[in-house]
Amino acid sequence: MSQEFVKLDGSLGEGGGQVLRISLCLSALYRIPIEINNIRAGRPKPGLSAQHLKGVELVRDMCNAHVTGAHIGSTCLTFKPGFLQNKKQEFLADTKTAGCICLLIQIALPCALFSSKAATYILKGGTNVPFGPQIEYFTNVFRPLLKRFGADLNIDIVRKGYYPQGGGEVHMHVNPIHSLTGIELIDAGTPVNIKGWSFVAGWTKIHEAQRMADDARSTIVRELSKRDITVPPIDLVTYQEQKNIAVGNGSGINLMCKTTTDCIFGGSALGSKHQAPTPPGVEAANQLLSPILIDACVDDHLQDQIIILMVLAKGPSKVKVGKNPLTCHAETAKQVAEIMLGNRGLRFSSSQDNNGSHILECNGLGLINEFLN
């Protein structure tokens, strides 16, 4: 491992937690010491929050790293990784807040895939909270994409947790892999079915779940019909979370759409108090519709998460991201990867097809799990 620290500016791109998550993953995977300054400089409260700190500590424990600056509010961090040689079968990260569990999954999963043995990751915080994907998104939308690259994970939702109380708990089970394989996603296809789950918890009345589902359905039907796109079957379920598996009051909706080419898109939103002035059902529907209407093979959240998979995979990956530019989160992830791994030949490129849709390409570095050779 090179002893020279790679210096990163945490204000790069979206100026939030993405620089931290991607750089820590790549640091652990390639044993590159890093120094990050201006952490989350673009946020109202800069520096490490509880969720980001627990992510740092989790990866530290996974790769036996030496870390300085790991405390709440810290804007500077050094991270000198060791080996991803698990000595434990369980790892715990408890934010003790409503910090987003899915963002903990984002930072832990790539490292878990290339560790020495299978493990369970006990993650505590918020399962359905603002400023991050909902847990249902990972199980229904992200997991099928991960399988395309040749990996998998299992998620057990022990308890749901909402903002501001938190209290959720998720167990992520990961079996290490030898390597990932590049993918080609350049044909979005057409929608064949849309499914959704609209929920309420605690004292929130079930009629809110029904309203979100009705708003989502009417928005999807209206917008697809306006563009002469055949409306596929839409199956939306409404339900009240059982009190023994949900902490606090909350509500939300999660949608997914599968296409004729097996692309899967997601859309989600939380109850109206989080999403005003746009009703949550409408917000979730708009998110779901966006990749369909801009001729993309991935939605915005998948864009953010596919970058590191493309980097690590063996061989070329080509992904159609649609007629809009990359999301700020995805662009940030791409820039961090090129800064850290450019000397190994990593480069992303972009082209346009005949319809004006952008195709993101990367010849992955083909990381091999040294522990499984």
C-alpha positions in Angstrom: 0.0 0.0 0.0 1.3 3.4 -0.9 1.9 5.6 2.2 1.2 8.9 0.3 -2.1 10.3 1.3 -4.5 11.3 -1.5 -6.1 14.7 -0.5 -9.7 15.3 -1.3 -11.9 18.4 -1.0 -15.2 17.6 0.7 -16.8 20.6 -1.0 -16.4 18.9 -4.4 -19.6 18.6 -6.4 -22.7 18.3 -4.3 -20.6 19.2 -1.2 -22.4 16.6 1.1 -21.7 13.1 2.1 -21.1 11.6 -1.3 -17.4 12.5 -1.3 -17.0 10.9 2.1 -18.8 7.7 1.1 -17.1 7.0 -2.2 -13.6 8.0 -1.0 -13.8 5.8 2.1 -15.0 2.8 0.0 -12.2 3.2 -2.5 -9.7 3.8 0.2 -10.6 0.5 1.9 -10.9 -1.5 -1.3 -7.6 -0.3 -2.8 -5.8 0.4 0.5 -5.2 4.1 -0.4 -4.6 6.4 2.5 -6.8 9.6 2.2 -7.2 13.0 3.8 -10.5 14.7 3.4 -10.9 18.4 4.2 -14.1 20.6 4.1 -16.3 17.6 4.9 -19.9 18.4 4.0 -19.0 22.1 3.3 -22.1 22.5 1.2 -24.5 21.6 4.0 -26.2 23.9 6.6 -24.3 22.1 9.3 -20.9 21.2 7.9 -18.8 18.3 9.2 -19.6 14.8 10.2 -23.1 14.1 11.5 -24.0 11.0 13.5 -24.9 9.0 10.4 -21.6 9.9 8.6 -19.5 9.2 11.7 -21.0 5.8 12.1 -20.3 5.1 8.5 -16.6 6.1 9.0 -16.4 3.9 12.1 -18.1 0.9 10.3 -15.6 1.0 7.4 -12.8 1.5 9.9 -13.7 -1.6 11.7 -14.1 -3.6 8.5 -10.6 -2.8 7.2 -8.8 -2.2 10.5 -8.0 1.4 9.6 -6.2 4.1 11.5 -8.4 7.2 11.6 -8.0 10.7 12.9 -10.7 13.4 13.1 -13.6 11.0 13.5 -16.0 13.0 15.7 -19.3 14.8 15.4 -18.8 18.1 13.5 -15.3 17.2 12.2 -14.5 18.8 8.8 -11.2 17.0 8.4 -10.5 13.3 8.4 -7.5 11.0 7.7 -8.1 7.4 6.9 -5.3 4.9 6.6 -6.8 1.5 5.8 -5.6 -2.0 6.6 -6.9 -5.2 5.1 -10.6 -6.1 4.6 -9.9 -9.3 6.6 -13.0 -9.8 8.8 -12.3 -11.1 12.3 -16.0 -10.8 13.2 -19.2 -12.2 11.9 -21.2 -9.2 13.0 -20.7 -5.5 12.7 -22.8 -2.8 14.4 -23.5 0.8 13.3 -26.0 2.6 15.5 -26.6 6.3 14.7 -28.8 6.7 17.8 -30.7 9.2 15.6 -32.9 9.0 12.5 -29.8 8.9 10.4 -30.5 7.2 7.1 -29.7 3.4 7.2 -29.6 3.2 3.4 -26.7 5.6 3.3 -24.9 3.2 5.8 -25.6 0.4 3.4 -24.1 2.4 0.6 -20.8 2.9 2.4 -20.6 -0.7 3.8 -21.7 -2.8 0.9 -18.8 -2.4 -1.6 -16.4 -3.2 1.2 -18.4 -6.2 2.4 -18.5 -7.7 -1.1 -14.7 -7.8 -1.2 -14.0 -8.8 2.4 -12.6 -12.1 3.5 -15.8 -13.8 4.7 -19.5 -13.5 5.1 -20.9 -11.2 7.8 -24.0 -9.6 9.1 -24.2 -5.8 9.4 -26.6 -4.6 12.1 -27.6 -1.0 11.1 -29.7 1.2 13.3 -31.3 4.6 12.5 -34.0 5.7 10.1 -35.4 3.3 7.5 -37.8 5.8 5.8 -36.4 9.3 6.4 -35.7 12.5 4.3 -32.5 13.0 2.4 -31.8 9.4 1.4 -33.4 6.3 -0.2 -36.1 4.4 1.7 -35.2 0.8 2.7 -37.8 -0.6 0.3 -35.9 1.1 -2.6 -32.9 -1.0 -1.8 -34.8 -4.3 -1.7 -37.0 -3.7 -4.8 -34.9 -1.5 -7.1 -31.2 -1.5 -6.2 -30.9 -5.2 -5.5 -31.9 -6.3 -9.0 -29.3 -3.9 -10.4 -26.6 -5.4 -8.1 -27.5 -8.9 -9.3 -26.7 -7.8 -12.9 -23.2 -7.0 -11.8 -22.9 -10.5 -10.3 -23.4 -9.8 -6.6 -26.2 -9.9 -4.1 -27.2 -9.0 -0.6 -30.0 -9.9 1.8 -31.8 -7.3 3.9 -33.9 -8.2 7.0 -36.0 -5.3 8.2 -36.3 -5.9 11.9 -38.0 -2.6 12.7 -39.0 0.5 10.8 -37.8 3.9 12.0 -39.0 7.4 11.0 -37.9 11.0 11.4 -37.2 12.4 14.0 -37.2 9.5 16.4 -35.3 6.9 14.4 -35.2 3.5 16.1 -35.2 1.4 13.0 -33.0 -1.7 12.6 -31.9 -3.5 9.5 -29.7 -6.6 9.2 -27.7 -6.8 6.0 -26.2 -10.2 5.1 -23.4 -10.2 2.5 -21.5 -13.0 1.0 -18.2 -11.9 -0.5 -17.6 -12.3 -4.2 -14.6 -12.9 -6.4 -15.3 -10.0 -8.7 -18.0 -7.9 -10.4 -18.8 -8.1 -14.1 -19.4 -5.0 -16.3 -22.9 -4.5 -17.6 -24.6 -2.9 -20.6 -27.9 -1.1 -20.1 -28.6 0.9 -23.2 -32.2 -0.1 -24.1 -34.8 1.2 -21.6 -37.7 -0.7 -23.1 -41.3 0.2 -22.3 -43.1 -0.2 -19.0 -44.8 -3.6 -18.4 -45.9 -3.3 -14.8 -45.9 -0.8 -12.0 -46.2 -1.8 -8.3 -46.3 0.3 -5.2 -46.6 0.2 -1.4 -48.2 3.1 0.5 -47.9 2.9 4.3 -48.8 4.7 7.5 -47.4 4.0 11.0 -48.2 4.9 14.5 -51.1 7.4 14.9 -51.2 8.3 11.2 -54.5 7.4 9.7 -54.8 4.8 6.9 -56.7 7.3 4.7 -53.3 9.1 4.1 -51.9 5.9 2.6 -54.9 5.7 0.3 -54.6 9.3 -0.7 -50.9 8.9 -1.6 -51.7 5.8 -3.7 -54.6 7.5 -5.5 -52.4 10.6 -6.3 -49.6 8.4 -7.6 -52.0 6.3 -9.8 -53.7 9.3 -11.3 -50.4 11.1 -12.0 -48.9 8.0 -13.7 -52.0 7.4 -15.9 -52.2 11.1 -16.9 -48.6 11.6 -17.7 -48.2 8.4 -19.7 -51.4 8.9 -21.6 -50.4 12.5 -22.5 -47.4 11.1 -24.3 -49.2 8.1 -25.9 -47.2 5.6 -23.8 -49.3 2.5 -23.0 -50.3 2.5 -19.3 -49.2 -0.9 -17.9 -51.0 -2.6 -15.1 -50.7 -0.7 -11.8 -50.9 -2.5 -8.5 -50.7 -0.3 -5.4 -51.1 -1.7 -1.9 -52.0 0.4 1.1 -51.3 -0.8 4.7 -50.8 0.2 8.3 -47.5 -0.9 9.8 -47.8 -3.2 12.8 -46.9 -1.3 16.0 -44.4 -4.0 17.0 -42.2 -3.4 13.9 -42.4 0.4 13.6 -41.1 3.1 15.9 -43.0 6.4 16.0 -45.4 8.0 13.5 -44.7 8.1 9.8 -46.1 7.6 6.3 -44.7 7.2 2.8 -45.0 5.6 -0.6 -42.6 3.5 -2.7 -43.1 2.7 -6.4 -41.3 0.5 -8.9 -41.6 0.0 -12.6 -40.3 -2.9 -14.6 -39.8 -2.6 -18.4 -39.6 -5.0 -21.3 -35.8 -5.0 -21.1 -35.8 -5.7 -17.3 -34.9 -2.2 -16.3 -36.3 -1.3 -12.9 -37.0 2.3 -11.8 -38.1 3.5 -8.4 -39.9 6.5 -7.0 -40.6 7.3 -3.4 -41.7 10.1 -1.0 -42.5 10.6 2.6 -45.7 11.9 4.2 -46.9 15.4 3.4 -45.2 17.0 6.3 -41.8 16.2 4.7 -42.7 16.8 1.1 -44.9 20.0 1.0 -46.0 21.6 -1.2 -46.0 18.7 -3.6 -48.2 15.8 -2.4 -46.1 12.7 -1.7 -48.0 10.5 -4.1 -47.4 13.0 -6.9 -43.7 13.3 -5.9 -43.2 9.6 -6.0 -44.9 9.2 -9.3 -42.8 12.0 -10.8 -39.6 10.3 -9.7 -40.8 7.0 -11.2 -41.8 8.7 -14.5 -38.6 10.7 -14.9 -36.4 8.0 -16.4 -39.2 6.8 -18.6 -39.8 10.2 -20.1 -36.1 11.0 -20.6 -35.2 7.7 -22.1 -33.0 6.5 -19.3 -32.2 2.9 -18.1 -31.6 4.0 -14.5 -33.4 6.4 -12.1 -31.6 9.2 -10.2 -30.9 7.1 -7.1 -29.5 4.3 -9.2 -27.2 6.8 -11.0 -25.7 7.7 -7.7 -25.0 4.1 -6.7 -24.0 2.6 -10.1 -20.8 4.6 -10.4 -18.7 2.6 -7.9 -20.0 -0.7 -9.3 -18.9 0.4 -12.8 -15.5 1.3 -11.3 -15.0 -2.1 -9.6 -16.4 -4.3 -12.3 -14.2 -6.3 -14.7 -14.6 -5.1 -18.3 -16.6 -2.3 -19.9 -19.9 -1.0 -18.6 -22.3 1.1 -20.7 -25.3 2.7 -19.1 -27.9 5.0 -20.7 -28.6 7.8 -18.2 -31.1 9.7 -20.4 -31.4 13.2 -21.9 -30.5 15.0 -18.7 -27.0 15.5 -17.4 -25.7 13.2 -14.6 -27.1 14.0 -11.2 -24.9 16.0 -9.0 -24.4 13.0 -6.7 -23.4 10.8 -9.6 -21.0 13.4 -11.1 -19.4 13.8 -7.6 -18.9 10.0 -7.3 -17.4 9.9 -10.8 -15.0 12.7 -10.0 -13.8 11.2 -6.7 -13.2 7.9 -8.4 -11.1 9.5 -11.1 -9.1 11.5 -8.6 -8.3 8.4 -6.6 -7.9 5.8 -9.3 -6.9 7.9 -12.4 -3.3 6.7 -12.0 -4.6 3.2 -12.5 -6.2 4.1 -15.8 -9.7 4.8 -14.6 -11.6 7.1 -17.0 -15.3 7.7 -17.6 -16.6 8.8 -21.0 -19.9 9.9 -22.3 -21.6 9.8 -25.7 -25.0 10.4 -27.1 -27.2 8.1 -29.1 -29.4 9.1 -32.0 -32.2 10.2 -29.7 -29.9 12.5 -27.7 -29.7 10.3 -24.7 -26.4 10.2 -22.8 -24.6 6.9 -22.5 -22.0 6.7 -19.6 -19.1 4.4 -20.2 -16.3 3.1 -18.0 -13.7 0.4 -18.5 -13.8 -1.0 -15.0 -10.6 -1.8 -13.1 -11.7 -5.4 -12.3 -11.0 -5.5 -8.6 -10.3 -9.1 -7.5 -11.1 -10.3 -4.0 -7.6 -11.4 -2.9 -9.1 -13.5 0.0 -11.1 -15.7 -2.4 -8.3 -16.6 -4.8 
